[in-house]
């Protein structure tokens, strides 16, 4: 698995979890302390979140960071 594919998967997980909580991108980004544009880039897999942002996203979704941001290193290339 390429790094870009990992970022895309993380983005899909964030978007699914956010939508499951019925959160708009604007309100969710504000609760995490990032801009809506930054959230869009994360959800699109165009950018990886910093460790601090990963923790804040997971907290806002009432999840553990490893639930959202895990991947199997055996698949990484």
C-alpha atoms as a printed R data frame, in Angstrom:
   type eleno elety resid chain resno       x      y      z
1  ATOM     1    CA   UNK     A     1   0.000  0.000  0.000
2  ATOM     2    CA   UNK     A     2   1.346  3.381 -1.021
3  ATOM     3    CA   UNK     A     3   1.446  6.276  1.433
4  ATOM     4    CA   UNK     A     4  -1.071  8.197 -0.705
5  ATOM     5    CA   UNK     A     5  -3.459  5.225 -0.482
6  ATOM     6    CA   UNK     A     6  -3.123  5.236  3.288
7  ATOM     7    CA   UNK     A     7  -3.983  8.947  3.390
8  ATOM     8    CA   UNK     A     8  -6.990  8.334  1.136
9  ATOM     9    CA   UNK     A     9  -8.210  5.517  3.391
10 ATOM    10    CA   UNK     A    10  -7.792  7.701  6.488
11 ATOM    11    CA   UNK     A    11  -9.779 10.427  4.716
12 ATOM    12    CA   UNK     A    12 -12.604  8.013  3.893
13 ATOM    13    CA   UNK     A    13 -12.692  6.845  7.515
14 ATOM    14    CA   UNK     A    14 -12.859 10.418  8.814
15 ATOM    15    CA   UNK     A    15 -15.629 11.358  6.374
16 ATOM    16    CA   UNK     A    16 -17.697  8.235  7.148
17 ATOM    17    CA   UNK     A    17 -17.386  8.731 10.907
18 ATOM    18    CA   UNK     A    18 -18.173 12.458 10.648
19 ATOM    19    CA   UNK     A    19 -21.240 11.810  8.517
20 ATOM    20    CA   UNK     A    20 -22.381  9.019 10.855
21 ATOM    21    CA   UNK     A    21 -22.428 11.649 13.608
22 ATOM    22    CA   UNK     A    22 -24.442 13.897 11.262
23 ATOM    23    CA   UNK     A    23 -21.775 16.625 11.488
24 ATOM    24    CA   UNK     A    24 -21.265 19.181  8.769
25 ATOM    25    CA   UNK     A    25 -17.728 19.770  7.570
26 ATOM    26    CA   UNK     A    26 -17.842 23.327  8.899
27 ATOM    27    CA   UNK     A    27 -18.986 22.415 12.411
28 ATOM    28    CA   UNK     A    28 -16.686 19.401 12.621
29 ATOM    29    CA   UNK     A    29 -13.642 21.367 11.475
30 ATOM    30    CA   UNK     A    30 -14.424 24.036 14.070
31 ATOM    31    CA   UNK     A    31 -14.720 21.442 16.840
32 ATOM    32    CA   UNK     A    32 -11.345 19.977 15.843
33 ATOM    33    CA   UNK     A    33  -9.735 23.413 15.564
34 ATOM    34    CA   UNK     A    34  -8.880 23.285 11.854
35 ATOM    35    CA   UNK     A    35 -10.253 25.066  8.817
36 ATOM    36    CA   UNK     A    36 -12.901 23.527  6.609
37 ATOM    37    CA   UNK     A    37 -10.361 23.596  3.778
38 ATOM    38    CA   UNK     A    38  -7.878 21.618  5.869
39 ATOM    39    CA   UNK     A    39 -10.585 19.078  6.706
40 ATOM    40    CA   UNK     A    40 -11.465 18.809  3.015
41 ATOM    41    CA   UNK     A    41  -7.821 18.061  2.153
42 ATOM    42    CA   UNK     A    42  -7.670 15.422  4.889
43 ATOM    43    CA   UNK     A    43 -10.912 13.755  3.811
44 ATOM    44    CA   UNK     A    44  -9.754 13.777  0.175
45 ATOM    45    CA   UNK     A    45  -6.490 12.085  1.135
46 ATOM    46    CA   UNK     A    46  -4.474 15.021 -0.178
47 ATOM    47    CA   UNK     A    47  -2.811 15.655  3.159
48 ATOM    48    CA   UNK     A    48  -1.979 13.626  6.251
49 ATOM    49    CA   UNK     A    49  -3.020 15.011  9.630
50 ATOM    50    CA   UNK     A    50  -0.363 15.818 12.189
51 ATOM    51    CA   UNK     A    51  -0.321 13.683 15.310
52 ATOM    52    CA   UNK     A    52  -2.035 16.442 17.296
53 ATOM    53    CA   UNK     A    53  -4.805 16.768 14.701
54 ATOM    54    CA   UNK     A    54  -5.244 12.975 14.612
55 ATOM    55    CA   UNK     A    55  -5.879 12.981 18.341
56 ATOM    56    CA   UNK     A    56  -8.336 15.896 18.116
57 ATOM    57    CA   UNK     A    57 -10.226 14.275 15.233
58 ATOM    58    CA   UNK     A    58 -10.517 10.998 17.121
59 ATOM    59    CA   UNK     A    59 -11.677 12.790 20.273
60 ATOM    60    CA   UNK     A    60 -14.303 14.733 18.315
61 ATOM    61    CA   UNK     A    61 -15.572 11.423 16.907
62 ATOM    62    CA   UNK     A    62 -15.430  9.678 20.320
63 ATOM    63    CA   UNK     A    63 -12.959  7.157 18.919
64 ATOM    64    CA   UNK     A    64  -9.420  6.065 19.649
65 ATOM    65    CA   UNK     A    65  -6.826  7.436 17.200
66 ATOM    66    CA   UNK     A    66  -5.731  3.911 16.287
67 ATOM    67    CA   UNK     A    67  -9.291  3.086 15.188
68 ATOM    68    CA   UNK     A    68  -9.154  5.792 12.522
69 ATOM    69    CA   UNK     A    69  -5.498  5.922 11.636
70 ATOM    70    CA   UNK     A    70  -4.306  2.334 11.637
71 ATOM    71    CA   UNK     A    71  -2.879  0.483  8.674
72 ATOM    72    CA   UNK     A    72  -1.070 -2.782  8.161
73 ATOM    73    CA   UNK     A    73   2.648 -2.154  7.711
74 ATOM    74    CA   UNK     A    74   2.931 -5.416  5.790
75 ATOM    75    CA   UNK     A    75   0.917 -3.742  3.012
76 ATOM    76    CA   UNK     A    76   3.045 -0.576  2.976
77 ATOM    77    CA   UNK     A    77   5.595 -0.296  0.199
